[in-house]
């Protein structure tokens, strides 16, 4: 197979890099290389707008001279450049300090099994077919309602990447993955009120993408329902995070239990291991070996084997999220999370979205968040928001130009329910999340 | 010509590409009836160093190079790029790209060389402006001097980085333009602790200069002092207020208000498409008559400055709002042509691998007549927001946010207590109509801004004098 030949060729470049590093005196080294190809086509107002052909590559190497470290990267894969890249990394390591905790992972933690995770599904779509698909999607959105007044267009993306990595402990592996998406963004206008919203679908296999017509319809519905939004008076009330934005709440939690923030003592969850962080019904875990999923991988960015494992069970924090360096700083072992968590999942409850609205009763449904506004050190949280005011489980009117604020420590502890309306599109799988009480600032 | 020759030497010579090869690629692009076409070559060298926990922990070096080719017909754009600067690869890219137009023609273009009228920064490689050992010594000095400032300091993280970016852009009229862009950046983050309470703060800066920028006038040590000062203020901070109130914004970096509230909304692409809350509003009042706002790419040595933009157009000082009236938009070539105006030199791209679009450079408000103390004194009850973190805008609804990282209550004309950071939210098209006082103290930010749009990041600057807004929503927790 052509792909296997290419992986073999890239593996030999990695081996050259590692050999060159040894040659130049490095005691250990780690290298990675990626090649990516793709096509991105967008259509706007029924006509093709852009056709982009992507073709990129890059390699990076980290060398260790005992415990001094240096890194270097390049987009030029010529033999001379490979040598120069290694030389640059080695010369940097002459100036960095010896760091007791620096180095490659423990050899026994490296992945030795490489199950087929079903990540490679090339999409043989021509530019013309992609244009037609984008136009079909946008047409549905534009014709959905008379108040759909304008469009930012629809975009089809298809992308294939080859990723190879190796280190001087003998780890050397590569895999191919694909990623395809279809998105649509339209504007709705009524009087002076103009709103924009979008919908998208993303998958490893194009057959698993949502139908173009569904994406167009959802984009239109989402833009329309925001029209004539108003602010709220400043108050405290329960807040329901819709499924598509609830992952942000979980990523703030992950950031707080990540090694880098823990060893710097820059987290509101310091020393929280084995303590109650969520209510007791909450179960959060990683599923790195899910077939065909967006976050799947047999090993992390250091080659350490990934595992299906609990982060939270019974509401109690069971494990941190660690790479090799941060684990050593904390006197622990890597959890296979260099580069982050994979297919993070929170178990759903019994209620669907309508049930969650009823459970919310009277309060705020948030469907969009703006700005960074999250301080992981203190847990202080204050973000711009838009959504809907809900009374007795029924949506009343759209809301905009408000902020929601609280402290993450309290917000996580005060989660009331998790919906079964799971959004499967990203690396985090969660339903909508209801938080008991937050501060709303408005007019 | 000097810069053009340096750029040729840096990018084309190693790849064995001659000017005649560029003509061949351009002719291939122009063999379809396109309205515009360009070939963008880039070679970018960068490095970064990090000191943490009292040791030099990380160092890295990076080289990125490649070329992007683009053909435009009407509103249609074809684009391809490659990391391999090789004639056959680029000819094939040109074939793919010109397929955006099906009609063929014969083309023959000869290169003409465009010399930059003005150069707003030095061409020398900032990575080589100090020997390695002196970079390390600078980091160590900032680390040790900062740690001495206060016993409550728990951790100091200092980073130092530089980029040397060389670009060459050939246009369909045969013009070949070049630019060499240095950029340096330093940052100091401190974590402080007192009675079990921990806080952190960061301060940094830089510009289109070299590493001596941080040594001159003690700049690097000042970042450390300022980071410590802000972190200690935060140790005392109480819950921020919630609700709509009068807010006084400090001078300098709080100018991120302008970037988010009006800047993005005045970019040409959104206005050509009619998707911005400011679309079709040139000549209308969008701010109080105290407000004059410009986007100025011509400031020497600033982080957001460019001698030419990424389409080869010289940058300008573009008036966006004059005494409250919307004057015009920021344009790249494509949107300018479609709107029947001239490019304002705002066509920017993250790199050869992405398409250019209208982007800001240095966006700031001109000074007014009020003394900053007088502005504070005029507020009975409100918030004084002195420093900010990032922001974001929805250009269609006009709603924008920006997050305060250092703020105080104003009570009866006096700054009283420090409050925690909070997000402020407002409506772009009317927030500046509520500006009731503008200070004399225009300041530009210290050189830290990075703007993201459609996944592309570019360095930018902002600035403003102290100003007073009669009512904006502050997202604290204290109701």
Interface residues (C-beta under 8 A of the other chain):
Chain A: X44 X47 X48 X49 X50 X51 X52 X53 X54 X55 X56 X57 X58 X69 X70 X71 X72 X73 X74 X75 X76 X81 X85 X88 X89 X91 X92 X93 X94 X95 X96 X97 X98 X99 X127 X150 X152 X187 X194 X195 X196 X226 X229 X231 X234 X235 X236 X264 X265 X266 X370 X371 X372 X373 X375 X377 X378 X380 X382 X383 X384 X386 X400 X401 X402 X403 X404 X405 X406 X407 X439 X440 X441 X442 X443
Chain B: X47 X49 X52 X55 X56 X57 X58 X59 X60 X61 X62 X63 X64 X65 X66 X75 X76 X77 X78 X79 X80 X81 X82 X83 X93 X96 X97 X99 X100 X132 X133 X135 X136 X154 X155 X157 X191 X193 X198 X199 X200 X240 X242 X243 X244 X273 X274 X275 X277 X353 X355 X389 X390 X391 X392 X394 X396 X397 X399 X400 X401 X402 X403 X420 X421 X422 X423 X424 X425 X426 X427 X473 X474 X475 X476 X477 X478 X479
